[in-house]
């Protein structure tokens, strides 16, 4: 199985979105992206940029309580007829079996699917995937591709009692990414879809 890794550094949320927008313009139906990063690293900010590049309806936020949000392509946008964006939050899903319960198989071939906190849970959905890790220059210890993500309680107990999960969700609902500090973004392409190497990001 082919695999490559590319790392870039950007300053602040604006440049994070701009990079993601360039990536989004190269994505196509059936692409699966697994997005990892600590709180405030910019996962939702990155997804908003992807949405712009894909030309989907605005209003992308962290899909905290809904788990899955579908953002349709805008017919008069930059990519008319392009794929929808399916934005997933797997934070409270403890296994691949729980992912199957939300029926992503119904949309994964026709949309671009972005899964936050999806490592170890969604790899079975597609033959290829793009793993994206966002790291802040300050704060929690850096994460690497495939590493446990998020705060300690997320790694130890992804589901947890309902009340605890809701409390954590309130804390992370906006995935705050407001500071102009550098972010390191590492992309790893896995599978035949990415056999030709990284997408153009500059």
N, C-alpha and C positions, 0 to 999 in steps of 0.2 A: 504494500500500500504506500503510495507516494506521500511524502510529507516534507514541508519546508517551514521555516520560521523567519519572520521579519519583525523587527522592533523599531518603533519611531517614538520620538518625544515631542510633545506639543505643549504649548503654554495656554492654560485656561480653557474654559468651556467653549468659547467661540472657535478656537482652532480645533478642539475635539470634534465639534459638530462639522466643521469644514472638511476634516479628514474623512469622517464617516459619510458625509454627503458624496464625496468622490467615490468612496467604496460602494455606496448604495447605487450609484449610477451604473455600476458594472455587475450588479447582482441580477439574478434571473429566477424565475419560478423553480421551486424545488431546492433552493439553497437553504441550508441549515446553519445558523450561527449560534454558538454557545458563548455567552457573555459572562465573564467572571470579574469580580472586583469588590473591594471593601466598600463600606458605606461612604458615599461622597466621592468615590473614584470617578463617577461620571457615566455609569451604565445607561441611565435614562437619557442623559444628554447625548450620548453616543447614538442611541436608538433614534432620537429626534433627528439627528443628522442623516441617518440612514433613510428615515422616512422622507426627508426632503429630496434625497438623491433618487429614491424610488418614485417620487411623485404621488405619495399617498396623502390622504386627508390629514390636516394638522390636528393637534390635540393629543399627542403622544405623552402619556404620563406613566409612572410605574404602575403596572397592573396588580396592585397589592392584594386587594380582596377578591377581584374577579378571576384572577389567575391567568385568564386569556383575554386579550383584546385584539380584534381584527380591524385594521385600518385600510379601507378600500382605496384603490387607485383613483385618482382624480382625472376624469376624461379630458379636461382641458388643461391639465398640468404639464410638467416637463416630460413625462413619459406616458402619454395616453396609451391605454391598452396594456400597460405593464402589470406586474403581479401586485397583489395586495400584500400587506405586511401583517403577519400574525406575531404579536408580542406576548410572550409567556413569562410568568414568574413562577419558577419551580421551587422557590424558597421553602414552602411548606409541604412539598411533595417528597416523600421519603425514599422512593424507589422508581424504577422504570415501569413497574406495574401500575403505580399511581398515575404516571404520565399517560399511560394507555387509557386510563379512565376518563381523560378529558378530550379524547378523540382527535388528537392532532393528526392522526393518519388520514383524516378526511380532508385536510388542507395542505399537508406538507408538500405535495407534488405540484400544487397550483399557486402557492404563495411563497414569499420569503419568510422563513420562520426564525425569529430571534428569541432565544431562551436564556433569561437571566437565572443564575444559580443552577444551571443544567448539567454540570459535569457529573458523569456517572449515572445519568438518568435518561438522556435523550439520544445517545449515540446510535441506538438501534433504529431510529426513525429514518435515516438516510445513509446511503453508501458513502457519501462524502460530507464533510462539515468544515466550517471555519471556526476555529477556537480563538477567542479574543479576550485577552487579559488586560485590564486597566489598573494601573498602579499609581498612587499619589506619591509625590516626592517626600511628603512628611506624613506622620500619622502611624498607622499600624504597619506591621512587618510586611514587606513586599510578598506578593503571591506569584507563583509560577504556573505555567499551563498544567492543568490537572490537579493543582493543589486545592486543599479545602478552602472554601471562600467565605468571606464575611466574618462577622463577630463570632466569638467563641461559642455562644449558645447555638448559633446556626449550624456549626460543624458538629456539635455534640448531639443536638436534638432538632433536626430539621422540622419535625412536625410539632411536637410538644403539645401541652394542653391548649385548648382553644383560647382561653383568656390570655395566656402568655404570648401566643402567636399574635393575637390582635394588638397587644401592647407593643411588641416589637415592630409590627407593621406600622403603627402610628409613628414610631420613631423614624422609620426609614421611608415613609410614604413619598417624600419629594426627592429622595436620593440627592441631597443637596450638593451641588457642584458649583459653588459661587466664587471660589478664590482663583486668582490667576496664577496659581502655582503649577509647575510642570507636571504633566502626566506622561507616564510611559505606557505605550500601547503595543502589545505583542500579539501578532497574528500568526497562527499556525494552520496551514492548509493540509487537510487529510483527505485522501481518496482521489479517484480519477477526475473529479470536477476541477481540482486544483493542481493537476499534474503539470500544467504549463508554468507554474510558479505564481508568485504573489500578484495581486491586482496592482494597478498603478495608483499610488497615493499622493503623488506630487504633481 
